[in-house]
Amino acid sequence: MKNTQAGFEYSGDYYEAIGDFMREQYLKYGFAQGTMQEADFLMELMNLQEGTRILDIGCGPGRHSLELARRGISTVGVDISAEFIRHANREAAKEELQQYFRWRMPAS
């Protein structure tokens, strides 16, 4: 991908490596601790109701997608990191959220 404003090319692979390396440890960082409040904000801002469908692009380990699924929002998460996808799928299965939650890795 070429960023014409910055004058450099960038493939996006950085995020794949970070996600695959950090996996669920990513969720221990301070910036990941406000998930419930962020989901509250999204629910209000977007007027989300149970059964609403959401596409979460670049959703990492699924913290927002999973929280929204807990609230009855049908979510599809997409991320470049296979490890983030595995983590999110495990969490969805543990909580029996499969009916609300689908996780996909983009096709190469």
Residue, then its C-alpha position, 0 to 999 in steps of 0.5 A: m500500500k502506498n501512502t502518497q501523503a507520507g511518501f512511503e509504502y506500507s503493507g500493514d504487516y506490522y499489525e499482524a506480527i504484533g497481534d500474533f506475538m502479543r495474543e491475549q497479553y494485549l488485553k492487559y495494557g491500560f488502554a484495553q481496560g475501558t471496554m465496557q465504557e467504550a461499548d456503552f458509548l457505542m451503544e448510545l452513540m449508534n443507538l444499537q439495539e439487540g439484533t443490530r448487526i455490526l462489522d468491526i474491522g481491525c478488531g484485534p482480540g475482539r474486546h469490543s466485538l465480544e462485549l457487544a455480542r454479550r449485549g445481543i449485538s450480532t458482530v462480525g470481526v475482521d483482523i489480520s492477526a490469526e492469533f487475535i482471531r483464535h483468541a476471540n473465537r475461544e472466548a466466544a465459545k467459552e461464553e457461548l456467544q457463537q450465535y452473536f459473534r463471527w470472526r474472520m481473517p481477511a483473505s490473502 
